[in-house]
Amino acid sequence: MIPETAKERPQEGLVISVGNGKLLTNGDIKAVDVQEGDTVLFGKYSGIEARLGDENILILGEDDILAVLQDKKAYS
């Protein structure tokens, strides 16, 4: 059991770019399931932090993404 104070809360971010997919051991490429513009949840310590120009970005593998959130406007 983990106390509430020690539990990691997921972070939220906007996907600004995606790669071609994941190279499988048989040489095929598995297509990416997220798209530019998606809002995603990821673990607090996931990915690699980098600086692009004057912006801080986070580079994530698709396996680091916990969930894709849908736009609330879609339900209006």
VEXMIFI-641286 format. One record per residue: x, y, z of N, C-alpha, C in turn; chain. Coordinates in nm, 2 decimals. Atoms other than C-alpha are relative to their C-alpha. Example, Ala and Ser with C-alpha at 12.3 -4.5 7.8 and 13.67 -1.06 7.14 Angstrom:
BEGIN
ATOM    n.c1    n.c2    n.c3   ca.c1   ca.c2   ca.c3    c.c1    c.c2    c.c3  ch
ATOM    0.09   -0.12    0.00    1.23   -0.45    0.78    0.09    0.12    0.00   A
ATOM   -0.09   -0.11    0.00    1.37   -0.11    0.71   -0.08    0.11    0.08   A
This chain:
BEGIN
ATOM    n.c1    n.c2    n.c3   ca.c1   ca.c2   ca.c3    c.c1    c.c2    c.c3  ch
ATOM    0.08   -0.12    0.00    0.00    0.00    0.00    0.09    0.12    0.00   A
ATOM   -0.08   -0.13    0.00    0.12    0.35   -0.08   -0.09    0.11    0.06   A
ATOM    0.08   -0.11   -0.06    0.01    0.65    0.13   -0.04    0.10   -0.11   A
ATOM    0.04   -0.10    0.10   -0.18    0.92   -0.06    0.10    0.11   -0.03   A
ATOM   -0.10   -0.11    0.02    0.10    1.17    0.00    0.12   -0.05   -0.09   A
ATOM   -0.11    0.05    0.08    0.35    0.94   -0.19   -0.05   -0.04   -0.14   A
ATOM    0.04    0.04    0.14    0.13    0.86   -0.49    0.03    0.10   -0.10   A
ATOM   -0.04   -0.08    0.11    0.24    1.00   -0.82   -0.13    0.04   -0.07   A
ATOM    0.12   -0.05    0.07   -0.02    1.22   -0.99    0.04    0.01   -0.15   A
ATOM   -0.03   -0.02    0.14   -0.03    1.21   -1.37    0.01    0.14   -0.05   A
ATOM   -0.01   -0.13    0.05    0.07    1.51   -1.57   -0.08    0.01   -0.13   A
ATOM    0.08   -0.02    0.12   -0.12    1.65   -1.87    0.08    0.09   -0.10   A
ATOM   -0.07   -0.08    0.10    0.02    1.78   -2.20   -0.07   -0.01   -0.14   A
ATOM    0.06   -0.01    0.14   -0.06    1.87   -2.56    0.11   -0.06   -0.09   A
ATOM   -0.09    0.06    0.10    0.09    1.66   -2.84    0.02    0.10   -0.11   A
ATOM   -0.03   -0.09    0.11    0.27    1.89   -3.08    0.06   -0.06   -0.12   A
ATOM   -0.06    0.07    0.11    0.44    1.64   -3.30    0.00   -0.15    0.03   A
ATOM   -0.01    0.14   -0.02    0.45    1.26   -3.35    0.09   -0.06   -0.11   A
ATOM   -0.09    0.07    0.10    0.70    1.02   -3.52   -0.08   -0.09   -0.09   A
ATOM    0.06    0.10    0.09    0.64    0.75   -3.77   -0.06   -0.12    0.06   A
ATOM    0.05    0.12   -0.07    0.58    0.48   -3.52    0.11   -0.08    0.06   A
ATOM   -0.10    0.08   -0.06    0.76    0.20   -3.34    0.05   -0.11   -0.09   A
ATOM   -0.06    0.10    0.08    1.00   -0.03   -3.52   -0.01   -0.13    0.08   A
ATOM    0.01    0.13   -0.07    0.91   -0.39   -3.43    0.12   -0.09   -0.04   A
ATOM   -0.12    0.09    0.03    1.16   -0.68   -3.42   -0.01   -0.07   -0.13   A
ATOM    0.00    0.06    0.14    1.03   -0.82   -3.75    0.02    0.10   -0.11   A
ATOM   -0.02   -0.10    0.10    1.10   -0.49   -3.92   -0.12    0.09   -0.04   A
ATOM    0.12   -0.09    0.03    0.75   -0.36   -3.95   -0.01    0.12    0.09   A
ATOM    0.01   -0.12   -0.08    0.65   -0.02   -3.81   -0.15    0.00    0.05   A
ATOM    0.14   -0.02   -0.06    0.35    0.00   -3.57   -0.04    0.14    0.00   A
ATOM    0.05   -0.14    0.01    0.15    0.31   -3.64   -0.02    0.06    0.14   A
ATOM    0.03   -0.07   -0.12    0.12    0.57   -3.37   -0.14    0.02    0.03   A
ATOM    0.14   -0.02   -0.03   -0.21    0.59   -3.19   -0.04    0.14    0.04   A
ATOM    0.03   -0.14   -0.04   -0.19    0.95   -3.08    0.02    0.09   -0.12   A
ATOM   -0.01   -0.09    0.11   -0.22    1.25   -3.31    0.04    0.14    0.05   A
ATOM   -0.03   -0.14   -0.04   -0.10    1.61   -3.31   -0.13    0.07    0.05   A
ATOM    0.12   -0.07   -0.05   -0.34    1.82   -3.10   -0.07   -0.08    0.11   A
ATOM    0.06    0.08   -0.11   -0.44    1.53   -2.86    0.06    0.05    0.13   A
ATOM   -0.05   -0.02   -0.14   -0.42    1.60   -2.49    0.01   -0.13    0.07   A
ATOM   -0.03    0.13   -0.06   -0.26    1.32   -2.30    0.04    0.01    0.14   A
ATOM   -0.04    0.01   -0.14   -0.19    1.21   -1.95    0.13   -0.09    0.00   A
ATOM   -0.12    0.08   -0.01    0.16    1.08   -1.86    0.05    0.00    0.14   A
ATOM   -0.05    0.01   -0.13    0.35    0.98   -1.55    0.09    0.12    0.03   A
ATOM   -0.08   -0.12   -0.03    0.53    1.26   -1.36    0.15   -0.01   -0.04   A
ATOM   -0.14    0.02    0.04    0.88    1.12   -1.43    0.02   -0.06   -0.13   A
ATOM   -0.01    0.06    0.13    0.81    1.00   -1.78    0.08    0.09   -0.10   A
ATOM   -0.05   -0.08    0.11    1.00    1.11   -2.09    0.14    0.06    0.03   A
ATOM   -0.13   -0.07    0.00    1.31    1.32   -2.16   -0.03    0.15   -0.01   A
ATOM    0.02   -0.15    0.01    1.30    1.70   -2.09    0.11    0.05   -0.10   A
ATOM   -0.09   -0.06    0.10    1.46    1.91   -2.37   -0.04    0.14   -0.02   A
ATOM    0.03   -0.14    0.03    1.48    2.27   -2.48    0.00    0.02   -0.15   A
ATOM    0.01   -0.03    0.15    1.36    2.37   -2.83   -0.02    0.15   -0.02   A
ATOM    0.00   -0.14    0.01    1.44    2.73   -2.90   -0.02    0.06    0.14   A
ATOM    0.02   -0.06   -0.13    1.29    2.92   -2.60   -0.10   -0.08    0.08   A
ATOM    0.10    0.08   -0.07    1.05    2.64   -2.50    0.05   -0.13    0.06   A
ATOM   -0.03    0.13   -0.06    1.08    2.35   -2.27   -0.10   -0.10   -0.05   A
ATOM    0.09    0.10    0.05    0.94    2.03   -2.42    0.03   -0.13    0.07   A
ATOM   -0.02    0.13   -0.05    0.90    1.67   -2.31   -0.01   -0.10   -0.11   A
ATOM    0.01    0.11    0.10    0.98    1.38   -2.54   -0.04   -0.13    0.06   A
ATOM    0.05    0.12   -0.05    0.77    1.08   -2.47   -0.01   -0.11   -0.10   A
ATOM    0.03    0.12    0.08    0.75    0.73   -2.60   -0.15   -0.03    0.01   A
ATOM    0.14    0.03   -0.01    0.40    0.61   -2.67   -0.04   -0.09    0.12   A
ATOM    0.02    0.09   -0.12    0.44    0.35   -2.39   -0.01    0.09    0.13   A
ATOM    0.01   -0.09   -0.11    0.47    0.65   -2.15   -0.13    0.07    0.02   A
ATOM    0.13   -0.07    0.00    0.12    0.78   -2.23   -0.10   -0.09    0.07   A
ATOM    0.10    0.08   -0.08   -0.14    0.67   -1.98   -0.14    0.01   -0.06   A
ATOM    0.14   -0.02    0.05   -0.45    0.81   -2.15    0.00    0.12   -0.10   A
ATOM    0.03   -0.11    0.09   -0.57    1.03   -2.43   -0.13    0.06    0.04   A
ATOM    0.12   -0.07   -0.05   -0.82    1.29   -2.31   -0.08    0.05   -0.12   A
ATOM    0.08   -0.06    0.11   -1.11    1.39   -2.54   -0.04    0.14    0.04   A
ATOM    0.03   -0.13   -0.02   -1.20    1.75   -2.59   -0.14    0.01    0.06   A
ATOM    0.13   -0.01   -0.07   -1.49    1.85   -2.35   -0.10    0.06   -0.10   A
ATOM    0.09   -0.06    0.10   -1.64    2.05   -2.64   -0.08   -0.10   -0.08   A
ATOM    0.06    0.10    0.08   -1.72    1.73   -2.82   -0.13   -0.05    0.07   A
ATOM    0.11    0.04   -0.07   -1.98    1.66   -2.55   -0.11    0.11    0.01   A
ATOM    0.10   -0.11   -0.01   -2.16    2.00   -2.58   -0.11   -0.02   -0.10   A
